[in-house]
Amino acid sequence: MDRNRAMDVSVNDLVQDETGNFYFGTDFNIMIFDTLGNLSVLNPEQVSGQEKFEGSFVRNLQFDSHGILWAGTNNGLYHYNPRNNQMAYFKLPFDSFQNKEIWEIYLDEEGVLWVGTYSAGLFIVSPDDHSVEPVTLEPRLNRTETVRAVSKGVFGEYWIGTRGGLYAYSKARGVTGFYKHDERDPRSISNNSVLSVLNDARGETWIGTRGGLNLLAKSKQVFHHFGALPGDNNYLNSSIIYAFWIDDEGKIWIGTEDGGINIFDPETGKYEYLVARENQPNSISQNCIKAFLDDKRGNLWVGTFLGGIDVINLKTREINHFKHTPGKAGSLSDNRVWDFCIDRNNDIWVATSGGVDRFIRQTNSFEHFPQLNGDNQVSWIEPDSKGNLWMGSLDEVIVYNPELNTISRFAEHTRAMFEDSRNRIWIATIDNGIALYSAETGALKYYNEKDGLANNQALCILEDRSNNLWISTTNGLSKFNPDEEFFRNFTSKDGLSNNQFCYGAAMKTSDGQMLFGSVAGFNLFNPAEVLNEDTDVPIVLTDLKIFNKSVPIGNGKKSVLQKSISETGHLVLNYDQNMFTVEFAA
């Protein structure tokens, strides 16, 4: 065979075996270039009764840990044993009408193969027992059934590139993220058609698409963003978020500014919307949702702005309404409802623009407590472990003990209270950061921008499993170690959807993940996956200038640069070349 002519073909993939032989996948077969320099076409023995291999368009080649060569072709999947020169067809569970093209074969650290197909999605194949397990990728969108790339990331997740977007996948949890192009977001993936994925030695993820090359930095892979696009149930219908609640099925209920309640199903990636409808009593009262409360009796209480309270029976979806009726005793104090809480006696308390009410379950009515803040607005209310109720008016922190009937007041402009795992009380202020508080004496210490907080207007506080506090602000998110009194801040540059967070919109899930709502949707992340600040960044020299002019690379003895500045070990300059600039990237 004419070796030069034989190689004048398209080579789609190549691999090398343990002895040094090269195998090339071409448009018509597999070719072998052995260690003696001989080039030949693979001519294997075919298992009788199976689909013939010869003439196949070979797109992928991959050796498994047993030295068996797997070949992905336009006719399906084959495996070749070099020891006995036998080729066998491997049957994947295609439907009879489906295209059988193989587009990816990836060998992971556990020795199993991830096989991406054109029309049937992704399969995990065990070379040991030849078992096949389909990989469920949700949401299923147009062209996501074509899997063209698989790569393992620094956090142990797998990155799966399809014609319809990019999935992050965990063997334990399934799909953990989905990325697709959004014309409104310049930071989104440049094109849904993913051709290749590479995770480099630093843990950065490089994504090749039909729209160019994308880099997803490892530090930005932690924050998952969920945005709004009205009319498409793969998105929120409103971008401003005020409240969260998670039901027993793991669905996330989201209170929005003007889109009612959005119910997100992480399994499907789809949203259901509960919105106000005129002349329909069994709809919610208003589309501006400020608060949720699970009453532990099978009902979800919904605080609305101008619509009072809606109580949703979670089993039947029937909705009861409580509203302010002027002159009627026992009605809600005001239809502008800001927050709820349940005390240690399982009584429900309501913070409204007309003060504080307690719900009387026996009479289905409300008792007003004017002694707390008259008929004036209370923006939040929260119980502590000692039986106190903490609440924030427009200019005070009010601490009320219902059992002792005691009230303490402290001048403060606030948005939230949080009691941590050590029973310390933290207050989010809107002008002085966060404050460590005492129910008896008020503020003990403030932590604000001077101490490293992202912004003095603090909104919500949560605690992670390592006892760090996470504070949302109007200019980013802060992580705070109370013992070391150290802050670390995160902004949109770190992968957050937006720096402007919203009051009330924060929740920790049962598995330790955190939800924070903003004016541009919400972020979901696991604090344990947030990397420490990366100071080990390689520096690359990119240009040398003398008197503000770039120095060219030359071959002469007088040339300053004999090769690229990035590859130059030392420089020798004349005495009159005393103004120079070195540019670098990191």
C-alpha positions in Angstrom: 0.0 0.0 0.0 1.2 3.5 -0.9 1.6 5.0 2.6 1.3 8.6 1.5 -1.8 7.9 -0.5 -3.3 5.9 2.3 -3.0 8.8 4.7 -4.6 11.2 2.3 -8.0 10.6 4.0 -9.9 12.3 6.8 -8.7 11.2 10.2 -11.5 11.6 12.7 -9.8 10.3 15.8 -6.6 8.6 16.8 -5.4 6.6 19.8 -2.2 4.7 20.8 -2.1 1.3 22.4 0.3 0.2 25.2 2.9 -1.1 22.7 3.1 2.2 20.7 0.9 1.3 17.7 -1.4 4.1 16.5 -5.0 3.5 15.4 -6.7 6.0 13.1 -10.4 6.3 12.7 -11.2 7.4 9.1 -14.3 7.8 6.9 -14.2 4.2 5.8 -12.4 2.1 8.3 -9.6 1.9 11.0 -6.0 2.2 10.0 -3.0 1.0 12.0 0.5 2.6 12.0 2.7 0.2 13.9 6.0 0.7 15.6 7.9 -0.5 12.6 6.5 2.2 10.4 4.0 0.1 8.6 0.6 1.5 7.7 -2.3 -0.9 7.1 -6.0 -1.1 7.1 -7.5 -3.0 10.0 -8.9 -6.3 8.7 -10.5 -8.0 11.7 -12.4 -11.2 12.0 -16.1 -10.3 12.3 -18.4 -12.2 14.7 -20.9 -14.0 12.5 -24.4 -12.8 12.4 -23.6 -9.3 13.5 -23.5 -5.9 11.8 -20.4 -5.8 9.6 -17.8 -3.3 10.5 -16.0 -2.9 7.2 -16.7 0.3 5.3 -17.8 2.1 8.5 -17.4 5.8 9.1 -15.3 5.8 12.3 -15.8 8.9 14.4 -14.4 7.8 17.9 -11.8 5.4 19.2 -11.1 4.6 22.9 -9.1 1.8 24.6 -10.6 0.5 27.8 -8.6 -0.7 30.8 -8.5 -4.2 29.4 -6.8 -3.2 26.1 -10.0 -3.5 24.1 -10.5 -0.9 21.4 -14.0 0.6 21.2 -15.0 2.3 18.0 -17.9 4.7 17.5 -19.2 4.6 13.9 -22.2 5.8 11.9 -23.6 2.2 12.2 -23.3 1.9 16.0 -20.7 0.8 18.6 -18.1 -1.9 18.1 -15.3 -3.4 20.2 -12.1 -4.9 18.9 -9.7 -7.3 20.6 -6.2 -6.9 19.2 -5.1 -10.1 20.8 -7.3 -12.3 18.6 -8.1 -9.7 15.9 -11.8 -10.1 16.5 -14.4 -7.3 16.0 -17.8 -7.5 17.6 -20.9 -5.3 17.4 -22.1 -3.9 20.7 -25.9 -3.4 20.9 -27.2 -0.2 22.5 -30.9 0.2 23.3 -31.8 2.2 20.2 -35.4 2.2 19.0 -35.8 0.6 15.6 -36.3 3.9 13.8 -33.4 5.8 15.5 -30.2 6.9 14.0 -27.3 4.7 15.4 -24.5 7.2 15.0 -21.9 7.3 17.9 -20.5 10.8 18.5 -18.5 10.4 21.8 -16.7 7.7 23.8 -15.2 8.8 27.1 -13.4 6.5 29.5 -13.7 7.7 33.2 -11.5 6.9 36.2 -13.7 4.0 37.2 -13.1 2.3 33.9 -16.6 2.7 32.4 -17.4 4.2 29.1 -19.7 7.2 28.4 -21.1 6.7 25.0 -22.8 9.7 23.3 -25.1 9.1 20.4 -26.7 11.3 17.8 -30.4 10.4 18.5 -30.6 8.5 21.8 -28.7 10.6 24.3 -26.0 9.2 26.5 -25.2 5.7 27.9 -22.8 4.4 30.5 -21.3 1.1 29.3 -19.3 -1.3 31.5 -16.5 -3.1 29.6 -16.5 -5.7 32.4 -20.0 -7.1 32.2 -21.2 -5.2 29.1 -24.1 -3.7 31.0 -25.7 -0.5 29.7 -27.2 2.3 31.8 -29.0 5.3 30.1 -28.1 8.7 31.5 -31.1 10.9 32.2 -30.5 14.5 31.1 -33.1 17.0 32.2 -34.3 19.4 30.9 -34.8 17.7 27.6 -34.8 20.4 25.0 -34.5 20.4 21.2 -31.3 18.7 20.1 -30.1 17.7 23.6 -30.4 14.1 22.5 -27.2 14.5 20.5 -24.3 14.1 22.8 -20.9 15.1 21.4 -18.6 15.6 24.3 -18.0 14.4 27.9 -15.3 15.6 30.3 -14.8 15.3 34.1 -14.4 18.5 36.1 -12.4 19.5 39.1 -15.4 19.1 41.5 -16.0 15.5 40.3 -18.9 16.4 38.0 -19.1 15.5 34.4 -19.6 18.1 31.7 -21.8 16.8 28.8 -21.9 18.8 25.6 -24.9 18.4 23.3 -26.3 20.1 20.2 -28.8 21.8 22.6 -26.6 23.0 25.5 -24.2 22.0 28.2 -25.1 19.8 31.2 -23.2 19.5 34.5 -23.8 15.9 35.8 -23.1 14.0 39.0 -23.3 10.3 39.3 -24.9 10.6 42.7 -27.3 13.5 42.1 -27.9 13.5 38.3 -28.0 16.9 36.5 -26.7 19.7 38.7 -26.7 22.4 36.1 -27.7 23.3 32.5 -26.2 26.0 30.4 -27.6 27.4 27.1 -27.2 30.5 25.0 -29.2 33.5 26.1 -29.1 36.5 23.8 -29.8 38.8 26.7 -26.9 37.6 28.7 -23.4 38.2 27.2 -22.0 35.8 29.8 -24.0 32.9 28.7 -22.5 30.1 26.5 -21.9 31.5 23.0 -23.9 28.8 21.2 -26.0 25.8 22.2 -24.2 23.5 19.8 -21.3 22.1 21.9 -18.5 20.4 19.9 -15.9 19.7 22.6 -15.3 20.1 26.4 -11.9 20.1 28.1 -11.1 20.4 31.8 -7.5 21.6 32.2 -5.0 21.0 34.9 -6.1 24.1 36.8 -9.7 22.9 36.8 -11.0 25.5 34.3 -13.6 24.2 31.8 -13.1 25.1 28.2 -16.1 24.7 25.9 -15.8 24.6 22.1 -19.1 25.5 20.3 -20.2 26.5 16.8 -20.2 30.1 18.1 -16.7 30.1 19.4 -14.6 29.1 22.5 -16.0 29.6 26.0 -14.1 29.5 29.4 -16.0 28.6 32.5 -13.6 29.4 35.4 -13.7 26.8 38.2 -14.5 29.5 40.8 -17.6 30.5 38.7 -18.9 27.0 38.4 -20.4 27.1 41.9 -23.1 29.7 41.4 -26.1 28.5 39.4 -28.2 31.2 38.0 -32.0 31.0 37.2 -33.3 34.0 35.2 -36.6 35.2 33.8 -38.1 35.0 30.3 -41.8 35.6 30.3 -43.7 33.2 28.0 -41.2 30.3 28.3 -41.8 27.9 31.2 -38.1 27.0 31.3 -37.6 30.3 33.0 -39.1 32.5 35.8 -41.9 34.8 34.5 -40.6 37.7 36.7 -37.0 38.6 37.6 -37.4 40.3 41.0 -37.5 37.7 43.9 -38.8 38.2 47.4 -39.4 34.8 49.0 -38.6 31.0 48.8 -40.2 27.8 50.1 -39.4 24.2 49.2 -42.1 21.5 49.3 -41.8 17.8 50.2 -41.2 17.0 46.5 -38.2 19.2 46.4 -39.9 21.8 44.2 -38.9 25.4 44.9 -41.8 28.0 45.4 -40.6 31.4 44.5 -42.4 34.7 45.3 -41.9 37.3 42.7 -42.5 41.1 42.3 -45.2 40.8 39.6 -45.3 37.2 38.4 -47.1 35.6 41.3 -45.8 32.3 42.5 -43.3 30.4 40.3 -42.9 26.7 41.2 -39.6 25.3 39.9 -39.2 21.5 39.4 -35.4 20.8 39.5 -36.1 17.3 37.9 -37.5 18.8 34.7 -36.2 22.3 34.7 -39.8 23.6 34.2 -41.8 26.2 36.0 -45.5 26.2 37.0 -47.1 29.6 37.6 -49.8 30.6 40.1 -51.0 34.0 39.2 -53.9 36.3 40.2 -56.9 36.0 37.9 -59.9 38.2 37.9 -63.2 36.7 39.0 -61.5 33.4 40.0 -61.8 33.0 43.8 -59.4 30.0 43.7 -56.5 32.1 42.4 -54.0 34.1 44.4 -55.1 37.6 45.3 -52.1 39.6 44.0 -49.0 38.9 41.9 -46.6 40.6 44.2 -45.5 38.0 46.7 -43.6 39.0 49.9 -43.5 35.9 52.1 -44.3 32.2 52.5 -45.1 30.3 55.7 -45.6 26.5 56.0 -48.1 26.1 58.9 -47.2 22.4 59.3 -50.9 21.5 58.8 -50.7 21.0 55.1 -51.1 24.7 54.2 -48.8 27.3 52.7 -49.5 30.9 53.8 -48.7 33.5 51.2 -48.2 37.1 52.1 -49.1 39.5 49.2 -48.7 43.2 48.7 -52.2 44.8 48.6 -53.9 41.4 48.5 -53.7 40.2 52.1 -53.1 36.6 52.9 -53.7 33.5 50.6 -53.7 30.1 52.3 -53.1 27.3 49.9 -54.1 23.8 50.7 -51.1 21.9 49.4 -53.1 18.7 48.7 -56.1 20.2 46.9 -54.7 23.6 45.8 -57.8 25.2 47.2 -57.1 28.8 48.3 -58.6 30.7 51.2 -58.2 34.4 51.5 -57.8 36.7 54.5 -58.1 40.5 53.9 -58.5 43.7 55.8 -62.1 44.8 56.0 -62.5 48.3 57.5 -64.6 48.3 60.6 -64.7 44.5 60.9 -63.3 43.2 64.2 -60.9 40.3 63.7 -60.0 41.0 60.2 -56.4 41.4 59.0 -54.9 44.8 60.0 -53.6 45.6 56.5 -53.6 44.0 53.0 -49.9 44.8 52.7 -48.3 41.7 54.2 -44.5 41.6 54.7 -43.7 38.6 56.7 -44.9 35.6 58.9 -43.5 33.5 61.7 -44.6 30.7 64.1 -43.8 31.0 67.8 -43.1 28.1 70.2 -46.8 27.7 70.8 -47.4 27.2 67.1 -49.3 30.5 66.8 -48.9 32.4 63.5 -47.8 36.0 63.6 -48.2 38.4 60.7 -46.2 41.6 60.0 -48.2 44.1 57.9 -48.1 47.8 57.0 -50.8 48.2 59.7 -48.8 46.6 62.5 -48.6 43.1 64.0 -51.4 40.5 64.1 -51.7 37.0 65.7 -53.9 34.5 64.0 -56.6 32.9 66.2 -57.1 29.5 64.7 -60.3 28.7 66.7 -62.2 31.7 65.3 -60.4 32.1 62.0 -59.6 35.7 62.9 -56.8 38.0 63.8 -55.8 39.7 67.1 -54.1 43.0 66.6 -51.2 44.0 68.9 -51.0 47.8 68.8 -48.7 47.9 71.8 -45.9 46.6 69.5 -45.8 49.3 66.8 -49.3 50.8 66.7 -50.8 50.7 63.3 -47.5 51.3 61.6 -45.5 49.0 59.3 -43.5 46.1 60.6 -41.2 44.7 57.8 -40.1 41.4 59.3 -40.7 39.2 62.2 -38.7 36.2 63.5 -38.7 34.0 66.7 -35.6 33.1 68.7 -34.8 30.0 70.7 -35.8 31.8 74.0 -39.4 32.4 73.0 -38.9 36.1 72.0 -40.3 37.6 68.8 -38.0 39.9 67.0 -39.4 42.4 64.5 -38.3 45.4 62.5 -40.3 48.6 62.1 -39.1 51.4 59.9 -36.8 52.7 62.6 -36.7 50.2 65.5 -35.8 46.7 66.4 -38.6 45.4 68.7 -38.1 42.4 70.9 -41.4 41.0 72.4 -41.8 38.1 74.7 -45.5 36.9 74.5 -45.2 34.8 77.7 -43.7 37.5 79.9 -45.4 40.3 78.0 -42.2 42.3 77.9 -41.1 44.7 75.1 -37.6 46.1 74.4 -36.9 48.7 71.7 -33.7 49.7 69.9 -33.3 52.4 67.3 -32.2 50.7 64.1 -33.1 50.6 60.4 -33.2 46.9 59.6 -34.2 44.2 57.1 -33.8 40.8 58.9 -32.8 38.9 62.0 -30.9 35.6 62.1 -30.1 33.3 65.0 -27.0 31.2 64.3 -26.1 27.7 65.6 -24.5 29.2 68.7 -27.7 31.1 69.5 -26.1 34.4 68.6 -28.5 37.0 67.2 -27.5 38.9 64.1 -29.4 41.8 62.6 -29.1 42.9 59.0 -29.2 46.7 58.9 -29.8 48.9 55.9 -27.2 51.5 56.7 -24.6 50.0 59.0 -23.9 46.4 57.8 -24.7 43.5 60.2 -24.9 43.8 64.0 -24.4 41.3 66.8 -27.3 41.8 69.1 -28.5 41.2 72.6 -32.2 41.1 73.4 -31.4 43.0 76.6 -29.0 45.7 75.5 -29.2 45.9 71.8 -26.3 46.1 69.4 -23.0 44.7 70.7 -20.9 45.2 67.6 -21.3 46.3 64.0 -19.5 44.8 61.0 -19.7 47.0 57.9 -17.8 48.1 54.8 -14.9 49.2 56.9 -14.5 45.6 58.2 -14.8 44.1 54.7 -18.6 43.6 54.2 -19.7 44.0 50.5 -22.1 46.9 51.3 -23.6 48.5 54.4 -27.1 47.8 53.2 -27.4 44.2 54.4 -30.6 42.3 53.4 -30.6 38.6 54.4 -28.4 36.3 56.5 -27.9 32.5 56.4 -25.4 30.1 58.0 -23.6 27.3 56.3 -22.5 23.9 57.8 -19.1 25.4 58.6 -20.7 28.1 60.7 -19.9 30.9 58.3 -22.5 33.5 57.7 -23.6 34.5 54.2 -25.0 38.0 53.9 -26.8 39.3 50.8 -26.5 43.1 50.2 -27.3 45.6 47.5 -23.8 45.2 46.1 -22.9 41.6 46.2 -22.8 38.6 48.6 -20.5 38.3 51.6 -19.2 35.2 53.4 -18.3 36.0 57.0 -16.3 34.0 59.6 -17.5 35.3 63.0 -14.7 33.7 64.9 -11.9 35.2 62.7 -14.0 38.3 61.9 -13.0 37.9 58.2 -15.1 38.7 55.1 -14.9 37.4 51.6 -17.1 39.0 49.0 -18.6 37.7 45.7 -20.1 39.7 42.8 -21.2 39.1 39.3 -17.5 38.7 38.4 -17.4 35.6 40.5 -20.5 34.1 38.7 -23.4 35.6 40.5 -26.3 36.7 38.3 -26.4 40.2 39.7 -25.0 42.2 42.6 -28.4 43.7 43.7 -30.1 41.2 46.0 -33.6 41.5 47.5 -34.8 41.6 51.1 -36.6 38.4 52.3 -35.2 36.2 49.5 -32.9 33.7 51.2 -33.3 30.1 52.2 -31.0 27.1 53.0 -32.1 23.7 51.7 -32.1 20.5 53.7 -28.8 19.4 52.0 -27.0 22.7 52.8 -27.4 24.5 49.6 -28.3 28.2 49.6 -30.8 30.2 47.6 -30.5 34.0 47.3 -33.0 36.1 45.3 -32.0 39.2 43.4 -33.5 41.7 40.9 -32.3 39.3 38.1 -33.6 35.9 39.2 -32.0 33.8 41.9 -28.7 32.0 42.6 -28.4 28.4 44.0 -25.1 27.1 45.3 -23.4 24.8 47.8 -21.2 26.8 50.1 -18.9 23.7 50.6 -18.0 23.9 46.9 -16.9 27.6 47.0 -13.2 27.5 46.4 -10.7 29.5 48.5 -9.3 32.5 46.7 -6.9 31.3 44.0 -3.5 33.0 44.5 -1.5 30.4 42.6 -2.1 32.0 39.2 0.5 31.6 36.5 1.8 34.8 35.0 2.5 35.0 31.3 4.6 37.8 29.8 2.8 39.1 26.7 4.8 42.0 25.3 8.0 44.0 25.7 8.0 47.7 24.8 10.9 50.1 24.7 9.9 53.7 24.7 6.3 52.6 24.3 7.0 50.6 21.1 6.6 46.8 21.0 9.9 45.1 20.4 9.9 42.6 17.4 11.5 39.2 17.5 14.7 39.2 15.4 17.6 36.9 14.5 20.4 39.4 14.5 23.0 39.8 17.3 21.6 43.2 18.2 18.0 42.0 18.5 16.7 42.4 22.0 14.3 39.5 21.6 15.5 36.3 19.9 12.2 34.6 20.7 8.8 35.5 22.3 9.0 37.4 25.5 6.9 34.6 27.2 9.8 32.2 26.4 12.7 34.6 27.2 14.7 33.8 30.3 16.7 37.0 30.5 17.1 40.4 28.7 20.2 42.5 28.0 19.4 46.2 27.2 21.7 49.0 26.3 22.2 51.9 28.7 20.0 54.2 26.5 17.1 51.7 26.4 16.2 52.8 29.9 12.5 53.2 29.4 10.8 49.9 29.0 7.4 48.2 29.7 6.6 44.6 30.3 3.0 43.5 29.8 1.6 40.4 31.3 -1.5 38.3 31.7 -2.6 36.3 34.7 
